[in-house]
C-alpha cells in the first residue's frame, strides 16, 4: 500500500492533482460503486383495505406512489398545483405557456413534434426502476448520445475538438509520467519489470512515441482527412501542455462521461422525457386533480385534513407529501422544531436552460448528439439525439447549473431571457462560425423561477446527510414525505421513485398498526 501511495505522490509531482486524478481514473484505480438492485415495495393486493392516502404533488414520486398504493388496495387522491403532471420532468412543446416568477410569460413556438426537456433529459442504464416503468408501460426508448467526440469545446474563447482536448490531455499526462520513469524517480517504489510494463501501458494509453514523447495521434482527427488513391491524411497538431492548462481543457468536461450516472449507453423516451410520467398517469388519472394547489395540512386523531387554494378540503387517513422542500416551507402545517430547522437549512440548486429551433447545421460537421462544453455562463451546448434525417431540430444551447459551472449558474439565472439568448448565440457562433443566425424561436426556463418548484434539486452536504436529511425522511404523525431530495440519487427520477418506495413502506407499517378499518372520508 505504501508503494502505491508513493507512486501516486510521484505522479502528482510530475503533473499535479489533475494529472494524478485523471490518470488514476483512466487506469482503473478509482473504484466504481456497484449498481443498486431495485425491488419495489412488497404491498400485497388488498392490504390497504381502502385506507385513503392524500398525495401532494403529481411528480414522479407522487405518481409512482399512487400507482403502487392503488394496486395494494389503498384509495388515493393526488393533488397537483400545476395543470400538468411530471413535476420537474417537463417537456415543453409548441403552444405551451412557460410561466416564470417575476418574468414575462413565454409561449413555445416550436413546430409540431419538437420539444424541449426543461428538466429531466436522460436515463442511465443504472436507473432500473424508471427504466422498468418505461418497459412495463410500453414507453419506447431510444439511445441518447451523451458524448460525441466531434463537438467543439469553448474555453477561454478558444475552440478545439473534444477528441483533441481529451486525447492530447491524456498524451501530455502520459508524457509526464514517462519522464518520471525515465528519470529514475520511481526506482525505490517499482521493480524494473513493473516500470517496463507501465511504460508499455503509458505508450498505449497516451499514444506516445517510442522515446516517450507525445507528438499527437490520429485519435484527434485530421487536418486533412484520409481519402482514396493518392490522398493521405494529415493529423492535427497536438495541443501544448501550457495551452491545455491555460485554457482549462482538462476541466469537468474531460471526466464527465466517467461519472457513474453519465456513462454510455444513455437513453431517452421517444417524443419527450415526460412520456414516462404520463404513462404512469394513465393508470391513476381518476385519482389525480390538476390545478389544485394546497395551502394547509392539518392532523386529527384519526385522520388528516388538506386545505385547498380554492377553499375546498380533502380528508383522508394519511398524507404523502412529495413536494420539494422549497414548497413544504410555504405550507401551513404543524411540524416539529427539528423538521422546521431541517427545511429551513435545505438548499436547492440552480438550473437554467435555453433551447432554439434550427436547421441541423451541426450535422454538417459530423456532430450527431453529445455535449459541447464552454466556460461561459451557459455551461454547454447540447445537441439532439435521434430523428437524424429531419432537416430541423432543437438545439439546447444552455444547461447552466452549479454542478456544471459553479457560481456562473446563478449569474446566468439572473439574466433576462434576452441576455441568456445573446450569450448562447455568441457561444454557438464561435463553435459554428456563421451559423448562429440560423437559430430561431428561443425558449428559456430557470428552475429557481418556476412556480411550485423554485429550485432544481436539494444540495445536501455530507454533514447534512447525517442530520437534516434524516430528519426530513421521518414521518410527522400521519404525514409522510418523499421526493428526489429524500434519496441518494438527487435530481434524478430514480431517486424520486425510490424515495416513494421507502415512504410507502412506512405508510403500510402505520396502516397495519391502525387496523384494517378505513376512515370513510371524501
Kinemage of the C-alpha trace (Angstrom):
@kinemage 1
@onewidth
@group {chain A} dominant
@subgroup {mainchain}
@vectorlist {calphas} color= white
{ca unk a 1} P 0.000 0.000 0.000
{ca unk a 2} L 2.795 2.412 0.856
{ca unk a 3} L 4.452 1.673 -2.501
{ca unk a 4} L 1.282 2.598 -4.391
{ca unk a 5} L 0.904 5.746 -2.323
{ca unk a 6} L 4.490 6.773 -3.081
{ca unk a 7} L 3.931 6.096 -6.756
{ca unk a 8} L 0.854 8.320 -6.805
{ca unk a 9} L 2.764 11.054 -4.990
{ca unk a 10} L 5.368 10.857 -7.748
{ca unk a 11} L 2.659 11.214 -10.372
{ca unk a 12} L 1.390 14.262 -8.528
{ca unk a 13} L 4.855 15.826 -8.523
{ca unk a 14} L 5.116 15.257 -12.262
{ca unk a 15} L 1.708 16.542 -13.350
{ca unk a 16} L -0.183 17.991 -10.397
{ca unk a 17} L -3.506 16.982 -8.865
{ca unk a 18} L -5.461 16.899 -12.132
{ca unk a 19} L -2.887 14.672 -13.774
{ca unk a 20} L -2.947 12.314 -10.805
{ca unk a 21} L -6.736 12.150 -10.636
{ca unk a 22} L -7.261 11.671 -14.362
{ca unk a 23} L -4.517 9.087 -14.589
{ca unk a 24} L -5.952 7.115 -11.666
{ca unk a 25} L -9.358 7.291 -13.335
{ca unk a 26} L -8.076 6.095 -16.692
{ca unk a 27} L -6.008 3.314 -15.126
{ca unk a 28} L -8.984 1.999 -13.184
{ca unk a 29} L -7.604 2.904 -9.759
{ca unk a 30} L -10.785 4.711 -8.714
{ca unk a 31} L -13.432 2.245 -7.648
{ca unk a 32} L -16.901 2.406 -9.166
{ca unk a 33} L -19.793 1.622 -6.799
{ca unk a 34} L -21.851 -1.409 -7.641
{ca unk a 35} L -25.252 -0.745 -9.182
{ca unk a 36} L -28.090 -0.949 -6.670
{ca unk a 37} L -30.676 -3.642 -7.174
{ca unk a 38} L -34.156 -2.164 -7.181
{ca unk a 39} L -37.014 -4.009 -5.516
{ca unk a 40} L -40.490 -2.494 -5.473
{ca unk a 41} L -42.211 -2.408 -2.077
{ca unk a 42} L -43.982 -5.602 -1.126
{ca unk a 43} L -47.529 -4.340 -0.699
{ca unk a 44} L -49.885 -7.323 -1.014
{ca unk a 45} L -53.066 -6.782 -3.015
{ca unk a 46} L -55.835 -5.578 -0.738
{ca unk a 47} L -53.501 -4.768 2.153
{ca unk a 48} L -54.519 -1.111 2.039
{ca unk a 49} L -58.085 -2.079 2.902
{ca unk a 50} L -59.438 1.119 1.352
{ca unk a 51} L -57.476 3.488 3.569
{ca unk a 52} L -57.220 6.913 1.944
{ca unk a 53} L -53.804 8.465 1.222
{ca unk a 54} L -53.818 12.088 0.079
{ca unk a 55} L -50.730 12.622 -2.082
{ca unk a 56} L -49.367 16.124 -2.532
{ca unk a 57} L -47.726 16.533 -5.932
{ca unk a 58} L -48.032 14.617 -9.203
{ca unk a 59} L -44.333 14.403 -9.940
{ca unk a 60} L -42.609 11.046 -10.306
{ca unk a 61} L -42.725 10.276 -6.572
{ca unk a 62} L -46.436 11.111 -6.337
{ca unk a 63} L -47.424 9.200 -9.463
{ca unk a 64} L -45.403 6.124 -8.511
{ca unk a 65} L -46.914 6.147 -5.028
{ca unk a 66} L -50.458 6.495 -6.379
{ca unk a 67} L -49.922 3.589 -8.757
{ca unk a 68} L -48.324 1.199 -6.251
{ca unk a 69} L -50.652 2.105 -3.377
{ca unk a 70} L -53.650 1.689 -5.652
{ca unk a 71} L -52.558 -1.827 -6.565
{ca unk a 72} L -52.380 -2.636 -2.852
{ca unk a 73} L -55.947 -1.549 -2.206
{ca unk a 74} L -55.405 1.979 -0.879
{ca unk a 75} L -57.619 4.795 -2.060
{ca unk a 76} L -55.572 7.765 -3.262
{ca unk a 77} L -56.177 11.393 -4.135
{ca unk a 78} L -53.297 13.189 -5.851
{ca unk a 79} L -53.366 16.992 -5.585
{ca unk a 80} L -51.253 18.825 -8.161
{ca unk a 81} L -50.952 22.616 -8.301
{ca unk a 82} L -49.945 22.685 -11.961
{ca unk a 83} L -52.053 21.931 -14.989
{ca unk a 84} L -49.754 19.042 -15.894
{ca unk a 85} L -48.096 16.052 -14.237
{ca unk a 86} L -44.388 15.256 -14.011
{ca unk a 87} L -43.122 17.999 -11.729
{ca unk a 88} L -39.526 18.657 -12.760
{ca unk a 89} L -39.999 16.219 -15.621
{ca unk a 90} L -41.286 18.803 -18.060
{ca unk a 91} L -41.256 18.563 -21.853
{ca unk a 92} L -42.304 21.883 -23.393
{ca unk a 93} L -43.966 21.726 -26.821
{ca unk a 94} L -45.386 24.157 -29.360
{ca unk a 95} L -48.223 26.210 -27.902
{ca unk a 96} L -47.266 25.542 -24.278
{ca unk a 97} L -47.064 28.528 -21.975
{ca unk a 98} L -43.926 28.892 -19.851
{ca unk a 99} L -44.542 30.844 -16.659
{ca unk a 100} L -41.553 32.154 -14.699
{ca unk a 101} L -41.720 34.047 -11.420
{ca unk a 102} L -41.008 37.735 -11.970
{ca unk a 103} L -40.542 37.280 -15.714
{ca unk a 104} L -42.837 37.721 -18.716
{ca unk a 105} L -44.626 34.556 -19.817
{ca unk a 106} L -43.333 32.802 -22.931
{ca unk a 107} L -45.250 30.740 -25.456
{ca unk a 108} L -43.340 27.912 -27.111
{ca unk a 109} L -43.267 28.349 -30.890
{ca unk a 110} L -41.607 25.050 -31.844
{ca unk a 111} L -43.017 23.219 -34.821
{ca unk a 112} L -45.183 20.178 -34.289
{ca unk a 113} L -43.284 17.194 -32.859
{ca unk a 114} L -40.429 19.239 -31.382
{ca unk a 115} L -39.933 19.671 -27.635
{ca unk a 116} L -37.570 20.995 -25.002
{ca unk a 117} L -36.851 18.826 -21.983
{ca unk a 118} L -36.769 21.674 -19.499
{ca unk a 119} L -35.914 19.366 -16.615
{ca unk a 120} L -35.016 15.661 -16.674
{ca unk a 121} L -33.496 14.743 -20.039
{ca unk a 122} L -31.703 11.396 -19.891
{ca unk a 123} L -31.882 7.905 -18.413
{ca unk a 124} L -28.797 5.997 -17.233
{ca unk a 125} L -28.865 2.217 -17.540
{ca unk a 126} L -28.257 2.026 -13.783
{ca unk a 127} L -31.684 3.568 -13.092
{ca unk a 128} L -33.534 0.287 -13.289
{ca unk a 129} L -36.707 1.497 -11.557
{ca unk a 130} L -37.597 4.178 -14.102
{ca unk a 131} L -36.467 2.004 -16.976
{ca unk a 132} L -38.675 -0.720 -15.519
{ca unk a 133} L -41.746 1.519 -15.568
{ca unk a 134} L -40.949 2.540 -19.144
{ca unk a 135} L -40.826 -1.128 -20.116
{ca unk a 136} L -43.952 -2.010 -18.151
{ca unk a 137} L -45.998 0.734 -19.796
{ca unk a 138} L -44.525 0.311 -23.284
{ca unk a 139} L -42.831 3.709 -23.468
{ca unk a 140} L -40.490 3.481 -26.474
{ca unk a 141} L -36.889 4.456 -25.744
{ca unk a 142} L -34.004 5.476 -27.965
{ca unk a 143} L -30.300 5.888 -27.344
{ca unk a 144} L -29.333 9.363 -26.152
{ca unk a 145} L -25.878 10.372 -27.377
{ca unk a 146} L -24.343 11.824 -24.219
{ca unk a 147} L -20.818 12.146 -25.631
{ca unk a 148} L -19.733 12.959 -29.180
{ca unk a 149} L -16.020 13.460 -29.827
{ca unk a 150} L -16.847 15.676 -32.815
{ca unk a 151} L -18.208 18.504 -30.661
{ca unk a 152} L -16.095 21.587 -30.063
{ca unk a 153} L -15.178 22.900 -26.619
{ca unk a 154} L -15.075 26.638 -25.970
{ca unk a 155} L -12.678 27.531 -23.157
{ca unk a 156} L -11.043 30.912 -22.811
{ca unk a 157} L -12.774 31.675 -26.143
{ca unk a 158} L -10.505 29.087 -27.726
{ca unk a 159} L -12.261 26.283 -29.632
{ca unk a 160} L -10.898 22.775 -30.005
{ca unk a 161} L -12.480 19.447 -30.915
{ca unk a 162} L -13.458 17.350 -27.912
{ca unk a 163} L -11.430 14.437 -29.244
{ca unk a 164} L -8.364 16.676 -29.368
{ca unk a 165} L -8.868 18.052 -25.854
{ca unk a 166} L -9.366 14.559 -24.438
{ca unk a 167} L -6.581 12.758 -26.251
{ca unk a 168} L -3.970 15.497 -26.082
{ca unk a 169} L -4.536 15.768 -22.340
{ca unk a 170} L -4.014 12.019 -21.995
{ca unk a 171} L -0.912 12.246 -24.160
{ca unk a 172} L 0.633 15.078 -22.171
{ca unk a 173} L -0.084 13.356 -18.840
{ca unk a 174} L 1.396 10.115 -20.154
{ca unk a 175} L 4.454 12.045 -21.336
{ca unk a 176} L 4.952 13.493 -17.845
{ca unk a 177} L 4.674 10.061 -16.250
{ca unk a 178} L 7.098 8.641 -18.755
{ca unk a 179} L 9.606 11.319 -17.770
{ca unk a 180} L 9.193 10.326 -14.124
{ca unk a 181} L 10.014 6.751 -15.053
{ca unk a 182} L 12.938 7.752 -17.247
{ca unk a 183} L 14.337 9.982 -14.516
{ca unk a 184} L 14.562 7.027 -12.119
{ca unk a 185} L 12.450 8.881 -9.559
{ca unk a 186} L 10.330 5.773 -9.033
{ca unk a 187} L 13.102 3.200 -8.707
{ca unk a 188} L 12.535 2.803 -4.982
{ca unk a 189} L 8.819 2.187 -5.482
{ca unk a 190} L 8.743 -0.052 -8.544
{ca unk a 191} L 10.667 -3.058 -9.807
{ca unk a 192} L 12.325 -2.824 -13.241
{ca unk a 193} L 9.715 -5.233 -14.569
{ca unk a 194} L 6.847 -3.088 -13.266
{ca unk a 195} L 8.420 0.010 -14.786
{ca unk a 196} L 8.648 -1.676 -18.185
{ca unk a 197} L 5.017 -2.758 -18.002
{ca unk a 198} L 3.922 0.728 -17.012
{ca unk a 199} L 5.927 2.249 -19.875
{ca unk a 200} L 4.150 -0.044 -22.291
{ca unk a 201} L 0.765 0.921 -20.876
{ca unk a 202} L 1.538 4.634 -20.932
{ca unk a 203} L 2.615 4.349 -24.547
{ca unk a 204} L -0.689 2.767 -25.467
{ca unk a 205} L -2.882 4.938 -23.247
{ca unk a 206} L -1.283 8.218 -24.255
{ca unk a 207} L -0.249 7.364 -27.844
{ca unk a 208} L 3.421 8.076 -27.026
{ca unk a 209} L 6.357 7.677 -29.408
{ca unk a 210} L 8.984 5.035 -28.677
{ca unk a 211} L 11.131 7.655 -26.978
{ca unk a 212} L 8.282 8.544 -24.598
{ca unk a 213} L 7.388 11.828 -26.261
{ca unk a 214} L 3.914 12.897 -27.318
{ca unk a 215} L 3.595 14.285 -30.827
{ca unk a 216} L -0.123 13.822 -31.383
{ca unk a 217} L -2.010 10.963 -32.993
{ca unk a 218} L -4.857 10.125 -35.335
{ca unk a 219} L -7.118 9.866 -32.260
{ca unk a 220} L -7.524 13.630 -32.599
{ca unk a 221} L -8.833 13.503 -36.139
{ca unk a 222} L -7.194 15.131 -39.139
{ca unk a 223} L -6.296 18.465 -40.654
{ca unk a 224} L -6.701 16.649 -43.973
{ca unk a 225} L -8.975 13.618 -43.966
{ca unk a 226} L -7.804 10.333 -45.496
{ca unk a 227} L -9.138 9.697 -48.987
{ca unk a 228} L -8.907 7.373 -51.948
{ca unk a 229} L -5.845 6.847 -54.145
{ca unk a 230} L -3.117 9.435 -53.531
{ca unk a 231} L -4.812 11.311 -50.675
{ca unk a 232} L -3.022 10.519 -47.413
{ca unk a 233} L -4.269 12.079 -44.167
{ca unk a 234} L -2.591 14.797 -42.173
{ca unk a 235} L -3.014 14.582 -38.418
{ca unk a 236} L -3.842 17.505 -36.151
{ca unk a 237} L -1.050 19.396 -34.435
{ca unk a 238} L -1.144 18.472 -30.714
{ca unk a 239} L -2.087 20.966 -28.047
{ca unk a 240} L 0.768 22.061 -25.824
{ca unk a 241} L 0.568 21.317 -22.120
{ca unk a 242} L 0.585 25.055 -21.432
{ca unk a 243} L -2.429 25.621 -23.683
{ca unk a 244} L -4.315 22.762 -22.094
{ca unk a 245} L -3.731 24.183 -18.619
{ca unk a 246} L -4.157 27.845 -19.548
{ca unk a 247} L -7.473 27.305 -21.331
{ca unk a 248} L -8.767 24.727 -18.866
{ca unk a 249} L -9.436 21.955 -21.367
{ca unk a 250} L -8.874 19.331 -18.708
{ca unk a 251} L -11.765 20.680 -16.681
{ca unk a 252} L -15.061 18.983 -15.876
{ca unk a 253} L -15.819 18.005 -19.460
{ca unk a 254} L -12.833 15.686 -19.587
{ca unk a 255} L -14.148 13.386 -16.879
{ca unk a 256} L -17.881 13.996 -17.425
{ca unk a 257} L -18.617 10.647 -19.054
{ca unk a 258} L -16.750 8.814 -16.276
{ca unk a 259} L -19.415 9.887 -13.772
{ca unk a 260} L -21.364 6.812 -12.734
{ca unk a 261} L -24.756 8.034 -13.934
{ca unk a 262} L -23.451 9.619 -17.155
{ca unk a 263} L -21.786 6.543 -18.631
{ca unk a 264} L -22.828 5.205 -22.016
{ca unk a 265} L -25.276 3.982 -23.023
{ca unk a 266} L -27.845 6.583 -22.030
{ca unk a 267} L -31.484 6.563 -23.119
{ca unk a 268} L -34.430 8.892 -23.632
{ca unk a 269} L -38.132 8.287 -24.286
{ca unk a 270} L -39.108 8.894 -27.894
{ca unk a 271} L -41.048 12.162 -28.048
{ca unk a 272} L -40.022 13.689 -24.707
{ca unk a 273} L -38.953 12.740 -21.207
{ca unk a 274} L -42.465 13.316 -19.837
{ca unk a 275} L -43.710 10.235 -21.721
{ca unk a 276} L -42.900 8.040 -18.706
{ca unk a 277} L -44.708 10.313 -16.249
{ca unk a 278} L -47.773 10.412 -18.488
{ca unk a 279} L -47.675 6.636 -18.934
{ca unk a 280} L -47.942 6.200 -15.153
{ca unk a 281} L -50.567 8.965 -15.025
{ca unk a 282} L -52.680 6.998 -17.475
{ca unk a 283} L -53.132 4.322 -14.798
{ca unk a 284} L -54.005 6.685 -11.933
{ca unk a 285} L -55.725 9.503 -13.825
{ca unk a 286} L -59.035 9.152 -11.984
{ca unk a 287} L -57.348 9.941 -8.674
{ca unk a 288} L -55.374 12.998 -9.865
{ca unk a 289} L -56.702 16.536 -9.505
{ca unk a 290} L -54.748 19.093 -11.549
{ca unk a 291} L -54.729 22.866 -10.954
{ca unk a 292} L -55.317 22.188 -7.279
{ca unk a 293} L -52.745 23.921 -5.059
{ca unk a 294} L -52.607 23.002 -1.383
{ca unk a 295} L -52.417 25.671 1.334
{ca unk a 296} L -52.510 23.755 4.616
{ca unk a 297} L -52.347 20.301 6.155
{ca unk a 298} L -53.949 19.506 9.484
{ca unk a 299} L -53.884 16.329 11.541
{ca unk a 300} L -56.721 14.915 13.613
{ca unk a 301} L -56.786 11.962 15.962
{ca unk a 302} L -57.924 9.550 13.275
{ca unk a 303} L -57.053 11.282 10.011
{ca unk a 304} L -55.788 14.276 8.086
{ca unk a 305} L -57.400 17.338 6.550
{ca unk a 306} L -55.861 19.066 3.496
{ca unk a 307} L -56.985 22.605 2.691
{ca unk a 308} L -57.009 23.721 -0.947
{ca unk a 309} L -56.325 27.054 -2.580
{ca unk a 310} L -59.907 27.328 -3.789
{ca unk a 311} L -61.265 26.951 -0.263
{ca unk a 312} L -62.065 23.283 -0.648
{ca unk a 313} L -60.909 20.443 1.558
{ca unk a 314} L -59.879 16.795 1.251
{ca unk a 315} L -59.855 14.424 4.211
{ca unk a 316} L -58.070 11.106 4.429
{ca unk a 317} L -56.171 8.740 6.662
{ca unk a 318} L -52.645 9.829 5.745
{ca unk a 319} L -50.794 12.438 3.708
{ca unk a 320} L -47.824 11.624 1.500
{ca unk a 321} L -46.087 14.917 0.747
{ca unk a 322} L -43.878 14.655 -2.349
{ca unk a 323} L -43.419 18.412 -2.750
{ca unk a 324} L -39.890 19.807 -2.818
{ca unk a 325} L -38.664 21.335 0.436
{ca unk a 326} L -38.947 24.785 -1.162
{ca unk a 327} L -42.725 24.296 -1.260
{ca unk a 328} L -43.153 22.435 2.037
{ca unk a 329} L -41.714 25.514 3.752
{ca unk a 330} L -44.691 27.513 2.460
{ca unk a 331} L -47.393 25.122 3.664
{ca unk a 332} L -49.411 25.876 6.754
{ca unk a 333} L -48.587 22.650 8.538
{ca unk a 334} L -47.712 21.878 12.140
{ca unk a 335} L -44.195 20.452 12.244
{ca unk a 336} L -41.647 19.777 14.949
{ca unk a 337} L -38.893 22.305 15.565
{ca unk a 338} L -36.358 19.828 14.200
{ca unk a 339} L -38.340 19.416 10.977
{ca unk a 340} L -38.708 23.179 10.545
{ca unk a 341} L -34.979 23.662 11.039
{ca unk a 342} L -34.163 20.943 8.519
{ca unk a 343} L -36.482 22.525 5.955
{ca unk a 344} L -35.016 25.969 6.559
{ca unk a 345} L -31.483 24.612 6.079
{ca unk a 346} L -32.260 22.751 2.851
{ca unk a 347} L -30.664 24.500 -0.128
{ca unk a 348} L -31.801 23.870 -3.690
{ca unk a 349} L -29.623 24.070 -6.773
{ca unk a 350} L -29.901 26.448 -9.697
{ca unk a 351} L -30.508 25.177 -13.211
{ca unk a 352} L -31.382 27.090 -16.389
{ca unk a 353} L -31.782 26.018 -19.988
{ca unk a 354} L -32.098 27.737 -23.352
{ca unk a 355} L -33.416 25.936 -26.444
{ca unk a 356} L -33.551 27.060 -30.076
{ca unk a 357} L -35.219 25.589 -33.120
{ca unk a 358} L -32.789 25.476 -36.018
{ca unk a 359} L -31.637 23.706 -39.166
{ca unk a 360} L -29.264 20.892 -38.195
{ca unk a 361} L -26.072 22.686 -39.270
{ca unk a 362} L -24.081 20.751 -36.659
{ca unk a 363} L -24.578 17.516 -38.564
{ca unk a 364} L -22.653 19.059 -41.477
{ca unk a 365} L -19.502 18.815 -39.347
{ca unk a 366} L -20.235 15.330 -38.048
{ca unk a 367} L -21.877 16.206 -34.731
{ca unk a 368} L -24.632 13.682 -34.047
{ca unk a 369} L -25.521 14.458 -30.446
{ca unk a 370} L -23.448 14.928 -27.321
{ca unk a 371} L -22.433 17.916 -25.250
{ca unk a 372} L -20.012 20.717 -26.130
{ca unk a 373} L -18.604 22.366 -23.010
{ca unk a 374} L -17.763 26.027 -22.509
{ca unk a 375} L -16.508 28.206 -19.662
{ca unk a 376} L -19.185 30.792 -20.455
{ca unk a 377} L -22.275 31.157 -18.192
{ca unk a 378} L -24.393 28.866 -20.393
{ca unk a 379} L -22.037 25.964 -19.477
{ca unk a 380} L -22.624 23.817 -22.545
{ca unk a 381} L -24.365 23.247 -25.861
{ca unk a 382} L -26.364 20.016 -26.040
{ca unk a 383} L -27.104 18.545 -29.469
{ca unk a 384} L -30.219 16.440 -30.134
{ca unk a 385} L -30.154 12.664 -30.464
{ca unk a 386} L -32.383 10.862 -32.920
{ca unk a 387} L -34.634 11.986 -35.770
{ca unk a 388} L -31.417 12.245 -37.785
{ca unk a 389} L -32.982 12.865 -41.197
{ca unk a 390} L -35.195 15.706 -40.056
{ca unk a 391} L -33.694 18.888 -41.552
{ca unk a 392} L -34.508 20.800 -38.350
{ca unk a 393} L -34.140 20.117 -34.673
{ca unk a 394} L -33.976 21.598 -31.172
{ca unk a 395} L -30.551 22.758 -30.008
{ca unk a 396} L -30.177 23.068 -26.232
{ca unk a 397} L -27.720 25.961 -26.176
{ca unk a 398} L -27.529 26.233 -22.384
{ca unk a 399} L -27.687 23.905 -19.413
{ca unk a 400} L -26.298 26.119 -16.705
{ca unk a 401} L -26.182 24.849 -13.134
{ca unk a 402} L -23.923 24.826 -10.117
{ca unk a 403} L -22.928 21.264 -10.991
{ca unk a 404} L -21.509 22.326 -14.343
{ca unk a 405} L -20.259 25.862 -13.847
{ca unk a 406} L -20.489 26.834 -10.183
{ca unk a 407} L -21.328 30.454 -9.438
{ca unk a 408} L -21.778 31.205 -13.143
{ca unk a 409} L -25.014 29.213 -12.919
{ca unk a 410} L -26.503 31.835 -10.606
{ca unk a 411} L -25.256 34.608 -12.886
{ca unk a 412} L -26.958 33.001 -15.864
{ca unk a 413} L -30.231 32.506 -13.957
{ca unk a 414} L -30.256 36.192 -13.006
{ca unk a 415} L -30.002 37.273 -16.645
{ca unk a 416} L -33.038 38.345 -18.617
{ca unk a 417} L -34.248 35.975 -21.315
{ca unk a 418} L -32.729 38.246 -23.972
{ca unk a 419} L -29.359 38.222 -22.197
{ca unk a 420} L -29.386 34.423 -21.988
{ca unk a 421} L -30.237 34.202 -25.685
{ca unk a 422} L -27.346 36.548 -26.537
{ca unk a 423} L -24.822 34.504 -24.534
{ca unk a 424} L -25.862 31.279 -26.207
{ca unk a 425} L -25.770 32.774 -29.711
{ca unk a 426} L -22.249 34.065 -29.089
{ca unk a 427} L -21.008 30.651 -27.963
{ca unk a 428} L -22.735 28.830 -30.825
{ca unk a 429} L -21.193 31.314 -33.276
{ca unk a 430} L -17.681 30.539 -32.022
{ca unk a 431} L -18.321 26.803 -32.209
{ca unk a 432} L -20.058 27.049 -35.600
{ca unk a 433} L -18.950 30.238 -37.389
{ca unk a 434} L -21.699 31.839 -39.447
{ca unk a 435} L -24.439 29.536 -38.131
{ca unk a 436} L -25.857 31.377 -35.125
{ca unk a 437} L -28.063 33.399 -37.471
{ca unk a 438} L -29.998 30.186 -38.138
{ca unk a 439} L -31.203 29.952 -34.522
{ca unk a 440} L -34.924 30.663 -34.178
{ca unk a 441} L -37.818 30.548 -31.684
{ca unk a 442} L -35.789 30.675 -28.450
{ca unk a 443} L -37.198 29.444 -25.165
{ca unk a 444} L -35.669 29.551 -21.698
{ca unk a 445} L -36.525 28.008 -18.326
{ca unk a 446} L -34.862 28.596 -14.972
{ca unk a 447} L -35.992 26.307 -12.168
{ca unk a 448} L -35.462 28.883 -9.441
{ca unk a 449} L -38.108 30.961 -11.240
{ca unk a 450} L -40.505 28.093 -11.985
{ca unk a 451} L -43.675 28.156 -9.866
{ca unk a 452} L -44.192 25.238 -7.478
{ca unk a 453} L -40.536 24.209 -7.811
{ca unk a 454} L -38.261 27.222 -7.144
{ca unk a 455} L -35.142 25.097 -7.469
{ca unk a 456} L -33.949 22.019 -9.291
{ca unk a 457} L -32.706 19.633 -6.574
{ca unk a 458} L -31.628 19.570 -2.937
{ca unk a 459} L -27.905 20.174 -2.450
{ca unk a 460} L -27.020 18.076 0.597
{ca unk a 461} L -23.647 18.358 2.284
{ca unk a 462} L -22.149 15.216 3.868
{ca unk a 463} L -22.838 16.736 7.287
{ca unk a 464} L -26.497 17.424 6.434
{ca unk a 465} L -26.958 13.829 5.304
{ca unk a 466} L -26.435 12.860 8.961
{ca unk a 467} L -28.836 15.464 10.371
{ca unk a 468} L -31.313 17.475 8.271
{ca unk a 469} L -31.665 14.790 5.608
{ca unk a 470} L -32.500 12.052 8.105
{ca unk a 471} L -34.950 14.348 9.892
{ca unk a 472} L -36.879 15.039 6.677
{ca unk a 473} L -37.119 11.315 5.954
{ca unk a 474} L -39.093 10.808 9.178
{ca unk a 475} L -42.908 10.987 9.149
{ca unk a 476} L -44.635 13.662 11.186
{ca unk a 477} L -47.599 11.881 12.727
{ca unk a 478} L -49.827 10.926 9.799
{ca unk a 479} L -47.794 12.958 7.303
{ca unk a 480} L -45.125 11.106 5.304
{ca unk a 481} L -42.538 12.550 2.918
{ca unk a 482} L -40.913 11.550 -0.380
{ca unk a 483} L -39.168 13.110 -3.382
{ca unk a 484} L -35.792 13.170 -5.083
{ca unk a 485} L -34.449 15.215 -2.145
{ca unk a 486} L -35.039 12.224 0.130
{ca unk a 487} L -32.739 9.889 -1.765
{ca unk a 488} L -29.079 9.469 -2.552
{ca unk a 489} L -29.902 9.882 -6.248
{ca unk a 490} L -30.833 13.540 -6.142
{ca unk a 491} L -32.011 15.379 -9.269
{ca unk a 492} L -32.972 12.087 -10.934
{ca unk a 493} L -36.346 10.420 -11.463
{ca unk a 494} L -34.856 7.257 -9.994
{ca unk a 495} L -34.304 8.946 -6.650
{ca unk a 496} L -37.881 10.240 -6.580
{ca unk a 497} L -39.281 6.761 -7.230
{ca unk a 498} L -37.048 5.044 -4.677
{ca unk a 499} L -37.948 7.583 -2.000
{ca unk a 500} L -41.627 6.903 -2.719
{ca unk a 501} L -40.961 3.195 -2.191
{ca unk a 502} L -39.498 3.916 1.249
{ca unk a 503} L -42.402 6.173 2.203
{ca unk a 504} L -44.920 3.526 1.126
{ca unk a 505} L -43.269 1.001 3.428
{ca unk a 506} L -43.705 3.404 6.329
{ca unk a 507} L -47.335 4.047 5.407
{ca unk a 508} L -48.030 0.313 5.199
{ca unk a 509} L -46.498 -0.222 8.643
{ca unk a 510} L -48.569 2.602 10.113
{ca unk a 511} L -51.748 1.368 8.401
{ca unk a 512} L -51.222 -2.120 9.794
{ca unk a 513} L -50.842 -0.645 13.263
{ca unk a 514} L -54.011 1.428 12.851
{ca unk a 515} L -56.023 -1.645 11.933
{ca unk a 516} L -57.837 -2.514 8.744
{ca unk a 517} L -60.904 -0.331 9.197
{ca unk a 518} L -60.550 2.574 6.799
{ca unk a 519} L -61.828 6.020 7.606
{ca unk a 520} L -64.593 6.819 5.133
{ca unk a 521} L -63.795 10.358 4.147
{ca unk a 522} L -64.073 12.400 0.968
